[in-house]
Amino acid sequence: MIGSARPVASVVIAAVAASVGCLAALGPALPARASTTPRGSRQTAAIERNLATSATENYELAIRSGAGTLHTDTPARAAAAAAGDTALAEEDELAAQSAYDEVGQVLDENAAEAEAFDGLAADARQGDPFSGLHLVERDLWDGGNAEQAAAALEAAAPVVALILSRVRLGPPAIVTMGVDALGWVDNEVVTQEEEAYSHLDTVDAVAGVAAARTAFATVAPLGRLAAPGATRAVVAQFTRLEERVDALGPQGTKVDGAIAPAAWRALAEQVDATAAALSTLGGDLAHFSAGGTYG
């Protein structure tokens, strides 16, 4: 089970994501004022531009904080593995995997680095070495010696952190990251393929949903002004999604097989519903620039 100390990234992400709850408490959006331009008043357009800029900056901060946490977690795991403290190394491995999963969808734009750092053994191409977080997981949970794999991952972490620190995305691209995170939960976590050795995919479910929620939270203030109906729909879906995640039990405390298949199915269905609502919002925000920098 992951320790009780909360990494810096989680604190930042929690602060950003708290805006989702605030949005739900604010009630219906104010009626739109009479338009003086095709997209509303000049004042409204200026506010929307400012909110779009804030979304980009807040998401950049969240990803940078996550990158910093990942960078600092890997030496701790390497030290524990070198000392032969398997229990501590396993705890550090789950913490690092969670930290990566909260930002990993962004790194997917750099495919080679993503595959080397977090690729699954089943996806490794012939001739390419299996490496990264899941190699450390295998060596720890299969009773091997994870010292070498953990040291290699420690050496790779600064490059990954540097790539993540350069991310700068507009609101539509941020929403896409959230949708992609939910897609990953649906395709690899619910199917229990992500943690093939520890069988603790609840860690990934929590982290993947947190990644999507962070993406939404950064664009939600803009969405409330520019697309209030779609934004309220996403808030409602995330509320239901949190309930489905909670139904799996505390993260890292149950192996996948101990969780009822019905709970996994319910999670998958709600992930799909949330992703659909988030995609709709992304379409409504499409005119706020879909470009971005991925490191």
HUMO-V523468 format. One record per residue. N is the residue number from 0. RES is the residue in one small letter. SS is DSSP state (h for helix, s for strand, l for the rest). OMEGA is omega in whole degrees, 0 to 359 (NA if undefined). BURIAL is I if it has 16 or more other C-alpha atoms within 10 Angstrom, else O. Layout:
BEGIN
{{N;RES;SS;OMEGA;BURIAL} {N;RES;SS;OMEGA;BURIAL}}
END
This chain:
BEGIN
{{0;m;l;180;I} {1;i;l;182;I} {2;g;l;187;O} {3;s;l;181;O} {4;a;l;180;O} {5;r;l;179;O} {6;p;l;181;I} {7;v;h;182;O} {8;a;h;181;I} {9;s;h;179;I} {10;v;h;179;O} {11;v;h;181;I} {12;i;h;178;I} {13;a;h;180;I} {14;a;h;178;O} {15;v;h;184;I} {16;a;h;179;I} {17;a;h;180;O} {18;s;h;179;I} {19;v;h;178;I} {20;g;h;178;O} {21;c;h;179;O} {22;l;h;182;I} {23;a;h;183;O} {24;a;h;185;O} {25;l;l;178;O} {26;g;l;185;O} {27;p;l;179;O} {28;a;l;177;O} {29;l;l;179;O} {30;p;l;182;O} {31;a;l;176;O} {32;r;l;180;O} {33;a;l;184;O} {34;s;l;173;O} {35;t;l;175;O} {36;t;l;180;O} {37;p;l;180;O} {38;r;l;178;O} {39;g;l;183;O} {40;s;l;177;O} {41;r;h;179;O} {42;q;h;179;O} {43;t;h;179;I} {44;a;h;179;O} {45;a;h;178;O} {46;i;h;179;O} {47;e;h;178;I} {48;r;h;179;O} {49;n;h;179;O} {50;l;h;177;I} {51;a;h;177;I} {52;t;h;179;I} {53;s;h;178;I} {54;a;h;179;I} {55;t;h;182;I} {56;e;h;181;O} {57;n;h;178;I} {58;y;h;176;I} {59;e;h;179;I} {60;l;h;180;I} {61;a;h;180;I} {62;i;h;178;I} {63;r;h;179;I} {64;s;h;176;I} {65;g;h;178;I} {66;a;h;178;I} {67;g;h;178;I} {68;t;h;179;I} {69;l;h;181;I} {70;h;h;182;I} {71;t;h;180;I} {72;d;h;187;I} {73;t;h;177;I} {74;p;h;179;I} {75;a;h;179;I} {76;r;h;179;I} {77;a;h;179;I} {78;a;h;180;I} {79;a;h;179;I} {80;a;h;180;I} {81;a;h;180;I} {82;a;l;180;O} {83;g;l;179;O} {84;d;l;186;O} {85;t;h;182;I} {86;a;h;179;O} {87;l;h;179;I} {88;a;h;177;I} {89;e;h;177;I} {90;e;h;179;I} {91;d;h;179;I} {92;e;h;179;I} {93;l;h;179;I} {94;a;h;180;I} {95;a;h;178;I} {96;q;h;178;I} {97;s;h;180;I} {98;a;h;179;I} {99;y;h;184;I} {100;d;h;178;I} {101;e;l;180;I} {102;v;l;191;I} {103;g;h;180;I} {104;q;h;178;I} {105;v;h;181;I} {106;l;h;180;I} {107;d;l;175;I} {108;e;l;174;O} {109;n;l;194;O} {110;a;h;183;O} {111;a;h;180;O} {112;e;h;180;I} {113;a;h;181;I} {114;e;h;181;I} {115;a;h;185;I} {116;f;h;186;I} {117;d;h;182;I} {118;g;l;177;I} {119;l;l;179;I} {120;a;h;182;I} {121;a;h;183;O} {122;d;h;182;O} {123;a;l;179;O} {124;r;l;181;O} {125;q;l;181;O} {126;g;l;178;O} {127;d;l;181;O} {128;p;l;173;O} {129;f;l;185;I} {130;s;l;171;I} {131;g;l;186;I} {132;l;h;185;I} {133;h;h;172;I} {134;l;h;176;I} {135;v;h;178;I} {136;e;h;181;I} {137;r;h;183;I} {138;d;h;180;I} {139;l;h;187;I} {140;w;h;177;I} {141;d;l;174;O} {142;g;l;179;O} {143;g;l;178;O} {144;n;l;185;I} {145;a;l;186;I} {146;e;h;183;I} {147;q;h;181;O} {148;a;h;180;I} {149;a;h;178;I} {150;a;h;178;I} {151;a;h;179;I} {152;l;h;177;I} {153;e;h;180;I} {154;a;h;182;O} {155;a;h;187;I} {156;a;h;181;I} {157;p;h;179;I} {158;v;h;179;O} {159;v;h;179;I} {160;a;h;179;I} {161;l;h;178;O} {162;i;h;181;I} {163;l;h;182;I} {164;s;h;182;I} {165;r;l;183;O} {166;v;s;176;I} {167;r;s;188;I} {168;l;s;172;I} {169;g;l;184;I} {170;p;h;180;I} {171;p;h;179;I} {172;a;h;176;I} {173;i;h;178;I} {174;v;h;178;I} {175;t;h;177;I} {176;m;h;178;I} {177;g;h;178;I} {178;v;h;179;I} {179;d;h;178;I} {180;a;h;178;I} {181;l;h;176;I} {182;g;h;177;I} {183;w;h;177;I} {184;v;h;182;I} {185;d;h;189;I} {186;n;h;186;O} {187;e;h;183;O} {188;v;h;179;I} {189;v;l;178;I} {190;t;l;176;O} {191;q;l;179;I} {192;e;l;188;O} {193;e;l;180;I} {194;e;l;188;I} {195;a;l;184;I} {196;y;l;178;I} {197;s;l;183;I} {198;h;l;180;I} {199;l;l;184;I} {200;d;l;176;I} {201;t;h;177;I} {202;v;h;181;I} {203;d;h;179;I} {204;a;h;179;I} {205;v;h;183;I} {206;a;h;180;I} {207;g;h;177;I} {208;v;h;178;I} {209;a;h;178;I} {210;a;h;179;I} {211;a;h;180;I} {212;r;h;178;I} {213;t;h;178;I} {214;a;h;180;I} {215;f;h;183;I} {216;a;h;182;I} {217;t;h;180;I} {218;v;h;186;I} {219;a;h;177;I} {220;p;h;175;I} {221;l;h;181;I} {222;g;h;181;I} {223;r;h;178;I} {224;l;h;188;I} {225;a;h;182;I} {226;a;l;187;I} {227;p;h;181;I} {228;g;h;179;O} {229;a;h;180;I} {230;t;h;178;I} {231;r;h;179;I} {232;a;h;179;I} {233;v;h;177;I} {234;v;h;181;I} {235;a;h;181;O} {236;q;h;178;I} {237;f;h;177;I} {238;t;h;178;O} {239;r;h;181;I} {240;l;h;178;I} {241;e;h;178;I} {242;e;h;179;O} {243;r;h;178;I} {244;v;h;179;I} {245;d;h;181;O} {246;a;l;177;O} {247;l;l;183;I} {248;g;l;180;O} {249;p;l;184;O} {250;q;l;176;I} {251;g;l;183;I} {252;t;l;180;O} {253;k;l;172;I} {254;v;l;187;O} {255;d;h;183;I} {256;g;h;180;O} {257;a;h;180;O} {258;i;l;184;O} {259;a;l;177;O} {260;p;h;180;O} {261;a;h;179;O} {262;a;h;177;O} {263;w;h;179;I} {264;r;h;179;O} {265;a;h;177;O} {266;l;h;181;I} {267;a;h;181;I} {268;e;h;181;O} {269;q;h;173;I} {270;v;h;179;I} {271;d;h;181;I} {272;a;h;180;I} {273;t;h;179;I} {274;a;h;179;I} {275;a;h;179;I} {276;a;h;180;I} {277;l;h;177;I} {278;s;h;177;I} {279;t;h;177;I} {280;l;h;178;I} {281;g;h;177;I} {282;g;h;179;O} {283;d;h;181;I} {284;l;l;188;I} {285;a;h;183;O} {286;h;h;177;O} {287;f;h;174;I} {288;s;l;181;O} {289;a;l;183;I} {290;g;l;177;O} {291;g;s;177;O} {292;t;s;183;O} {293;y;s;178;I} {294;g;l;NA;I}}
END
